[in-house]
Amino acid sequence: MKSLQLSGRARAVLILLFLFGLIAFMPMRIALGLTGLERVGVSARDVRGSLWSGRIDQLMLGTIPVGAVRAGLSPISLLMGRARIDIWRRRGAADDLSGALTVGFNRIGIDDVTGAVPLGRSFAPLPIGSLVMEDVTAYFSGDRCGHAEGRVRAQLAGQFPGLNLSQGLSGTASCDGDALLLPLVSQSGLEKISLRIWRSGRYVAEMRVETADAGLGAALAKAGFSDAGGAQLLKVEGTL
């Protein structure tokens, strides 16, 4: 009986088929671990399903609770040297969300995010309850902000005495040196929030209220604001 011998080309085809099988049926949980997202603060209570169609329960971006989402790897992005995990939540509700987490060579960030992201108490005592994003893309190249774009609106979870901020504050994401910058302004233009976030997760949030009203200034002082050249300023620093 002759022994079965494979040519070099046949062996290469079998190896490729074997590797394709491993990737095609890889669990989403293992795929997330391979991307290295856990090392930058991305976590979840439970991850189920395959690499191409999975579910992530209680997804957390640092201290920001994204909640339960569907997820799947984009094969097209792999051809460009990036792992793009598309995430979405489509229930016809106010918390619907779509976008992606992306990891590449010396790059990490979010792509094309649209929807509301709850913040909990991430920036307390600044009462930013959620960020409503419109096609937001932002990523870090190494330790520097590489690119940022898209509209962001901050919804406040509480109210400051004497201020009507029911419409929130909005602005366009951009890079400010090493940091991702969200420069948010109210409809009146008298209230502003500057939120800077670094690759390490460190953030600095400043809320500035332009007012010459002594009564309003005194009320804001009780809420933690301090006088800053004719304006009232509340500054918060921390790590997500």
C-alpha positions as MATLAB code, in Angstrom:
seq = 'MKSLQLSGRARAVLILLFLFGLIAFMPMRIALGLTGLERVGVSARDVRGSLWSGRIDQLMLGTIPVGAVRAGLSPISLLMGRARIDIWRRRGAADDLSGALTVGFNRIGIDDVTGAVPLGRSFAPLPIGSLVMEDVTAYFSGDRCGHAEGRVRAQLAGQFPGLNLSQGLSGTASCDGDALLLPLVSQSGLEKISLRIWRSGRYVAEMRVETADAGLGAALAKAGFSDAGGAQLLKVEGTL';
ca = [
       0.000    0.000    0.000;
       1.331    3.365   -0.966;
       1.443    6.029    1.701;
      -0.515    9.194    1.035;
       1.794   12.064    0.283;
       0.684   15.655   -0.156;
       2.396   18.230   -2.296;
       3.563   21.494   -0.734;
       0.665   23.332   -2.352;
      -1.893   20.851   -0.991;
      -0.442   21.138    2.522;
      -0.621   24.924    2.302;
      -4.273   24.730    1.218;
      -5.112   22.430    4.136;
      -3.365   24.742    6.591;
      -5.268   27.729    5.213;
      -8.563   25.837    5.454;
      -7.750   24.882    9.041;
      -6.941   28.485    9.968;
     -10.082   29.725    8.220;
     -12.128   27.242   10.228;
     -10.595   28.446   13.473;
     -11.394   32.069   12.631;
     -14.868   31.379   11.229;
     -16.047   29.612   14.389;
     -14.069   31.618   16.942;
     -16.217   32.731   19.909;
     -16.720   36.480   20.275;
     -15.321   36.255   23.820;
     -11.938   35.030   22.562;
     -11.894   37.541   19.702;
     -12.395   40.457   22.102;
      -9.512   39.183   24.209;
      -7.222   39.002   21.180;
      -7.923   42.629   20.214;
      -6.423   43.897   23.480;
      -9.479   46.050   24.267;
      -9.497   44.740   27.829;
      -6.123   46.399   28.434;
      -7.654   49.834   27.781;
     -10.621   49.412   30.097;
     -13.212   47.691   27.884;
     -15.043   45.016   29.865;
     -18.340   43.113   29.908;
     -20.327   40.915   32.254;
     -20.944   38.270   29.605;
     -19.991   37.705   25.954;
     -21.778   35.119   23.828;
     -22.005   34.022   20.223;
     -19.535   33.800   17.365;
     -16.977   36.237   16.058;
     -19.390   37.327   13.329;
     -22.606   37.491   15.338;
     -22.432   37.834   19.100;
     -23.968   39.550   22.098;
     -22.191   41.582   24.771;
     -23.996   42.145   28.076;
     -23.203   45.169   30.249;
     -20.466   46.486   28.000;
     -18.319   49.019   29.872;
     -15.904   51.560   28.395;
     -13.919   52.287   31.532;
     -16.587   53.530   33.937;
     -19.077   54.362   31.151;
     -21.958   51.822   31.025;
     -22.884   51.163   27.390;
     -25.260   48.296   28.240;
     -26.243   45.244   26.201;
     -25.373   45.301   22.486;
     -25.144   42.982   19.519;
     -21.651   42.697   18.034;
     -19.806   41.325   15.029;
     -16.372   41.578   13.420;
     -16.130   43.454   10.108;
     -14.159   41.290    7.618;
     -13.473   44.260    5.331;
     -11.552   46.132    8.038;
      -9.305   43.104    8.552;
      -8.037   43.589    4.996;
      -6.958   47.116    6.019;
      -5.062   45.861    9.078;
      -7.708   46.845   11.652;
     -10.041   44.848   13.851;
     -13.426   46.576   13.769;
     -16.054   45.235   16.175;
     -19.398   46.618   15.023;
     -21.852   47.113   17.884;
     -25.521   47.983   17.707;
     -28.724   48.153   19.721;
     -31.864   48.665   17.640;
     -35.096   48.438   19.606;
     -36.786   51.652   18.481;
     -35.993   53.171   21.888;
     -34.187   56.298   23.065;
     -31.050   54.275   23.855;
     -30.614   52.833   20.339;
     -26.942   52.786   19.370;
     -24.724   51.892   16.419;
     -21.022   52.194   15.705;
     -17.812   50.298   16.227;
     -14.786   49.734   18.440;
     -11.617   49.651   16.326;
      -8.090   48.456   17.025;
      -5.202   48.640   14.579;
      -1.453   49.093   14.434;
      -0.761   51.716   17.117;
      -4.407   52.845   16.936;
      -7.513   52.449   19.088;
     -10.839   54.254   19.105;
     -14.470   54.362   18.015;
     -15.917   54.687   14.513;
     -19.235   56.072   13.219;
     -21.005   56.063   16.589;
     -24.587   57.330   16.549;
     -26.891   57.168   19.554;
     -27.055   57.909   23.256;
     -24.322   56.715   25.628;
     -25.289   56.875   29.324;
     -22.553   58.183   31.613;
     -23.891   57.402   35.053;
     -21.733   59.321   37.537;
     -18.575   59.193   35.421;
     -18.057   62.965   35.611;
     -19.636   63.688   39.006;
     -20.180   66.230   40.483;
     -20.689   67.558   36.940;
     -24.168   66.128   36.175;
     -23.663   65.022   32.555;
     -26.202   62.209   32.288;
     -25.515   61.094   28.721;
     -23.776   61.961   25.477;
     -25.875   61.845   22.313;
     -23.540   61.229   19.367;
     -24.071   61.809   15.657;
     -21.618   59.899   13.458;
     -18.707   60.341   15.888;
     -15.300   58.911   15.009;
     -12.328   59.377   17.325;
      -9.114   57.449   17.764;
      -5.725   57.642   19.440;
      -2.490   57.002   17.561;
      -0.072   55.907   20.238;
      -0.654   58.264   23.156;
      -1.890   61.160   20.996;
      -5.327   61.960   19.683;
      -5.045   61.028   16.015;
      -8.413   62.192   14.673;
     -11.863   63.194   15.931;
     -15.065   64.318   14.224;
     -18.835   64.241   14.653;
     -21.484   66.084   16.668;
     -21.985   65.488   20.384;
     -24.769   66.725   22.671;
     -24.497   66.448   26.442;
     -27.734   65.929   28.346;
     -27.606   66.981   31.991;
     -29.022   64.608   34.589;
     -29.647   67.409   37.099;
     -30.232   71.136   37.162;
     -28.181   74.001   38.466;
     -30.089   76.762   40.255;
     -30.931   79.626   37.917;
     -29.873   77.809   34.711;
     -32.140   76.370   32.014;
     -30.115   73.685   30.257;
     -32.962   71.375   29.272;
     -31.751   71.402   25.640;
     -28.282   70.309   26.704;
     -24.964   71.549   25.343;
     -23.545   70.556   21.964;
     -20.389   70.766   19.889;
     -18.072   68.977   17.473;
     -15.425   66.487   18.601;
     -11.825   67.441   17.810;
      -8.236   66.800   18.875;
      -6.440   69.150   21.256;
      -2.825   68.018   21.358;
      -2.731   64.614   23.031;
      -6.344   64.831   24.208;
      -9.733   64.215   22.637;
     -11.725   67.439   23.110;
     -15.504   67.826   23.346;
     -16.208   71.609   23.360;
     -19.883   71.865   24.318;
     -21.932   75.068   24.311;
     -25.524   75.811   25.373;
     -28.079   77.467   23.091;
     -27.532   80.815   24.800;
     -23.758   80.542   24.484;
     -23.353   81.567   28.132;
     -22.759   78.050   29.439;
     -19.869   75.924   28.184;
     -18.382   72.522   29.045;
     -14.901   71.570   27.840;
     -14.259   67.848   28.230;
     -10.745   66.525   27.510;
      -9.971   62.806   27.539;
      -6.496   61.249   27.207;
      -5.491   57.770   25.984;
      -4.832   56.708   29.593;
      -8.469   57.414   30.491;
      -7.604   60.572   32.431;
     -10.051   63.404   31.896;
     -10.507   67.064   32.783;
     -13.997   68.565   32.560;
     -14.629   72.275   33.012;
     -18.035   73.949   33.105;
     -18.002   77.725   32.693;
     -21.011   80.002   33.195;
     -20.802   83.610   32.042;
     -22.911   85.742   34.394;
     -22.901   89.118   36.116;
     -25.880   88.139   38.290;
     -24.682   88.175   41.895;
     -27.586   85.993   43.005;
     -26.843   83.350   40.364;
     -23.133   83.505   41.225;
     -23.900   82.860   44.887;
     -26.174   79.918   44.015;
     -23.526   78.395   41.742;
     -20.890   78.858   44.444;
     -22.996   76.624   46.704;
     -22.952   74.011   43.934;
     -19.140   74.005   43.857;
     -18.381   76.724   41.305;
     -15.656   79.309   41.893;
     -15.164   82.809   40.505;
     -12.940   82.975   37.401;
     -12.614   86.507   36.062;
     -16.290   87.410   35.972;
     -17.470   83.873   35.203;
     -18.284   80.873   37.391;
     -16.122   77.785   36.904;
     -16.516   74.160   38.001;
     -13.540   71.888   37.258;
     -13.558   68.106   37.640;
     -10.647   65.719   37.088;
     -10.530   61.950   37.237;
     -10.032   58.689   35.358;
     -12.609   56.787   33.381;
];
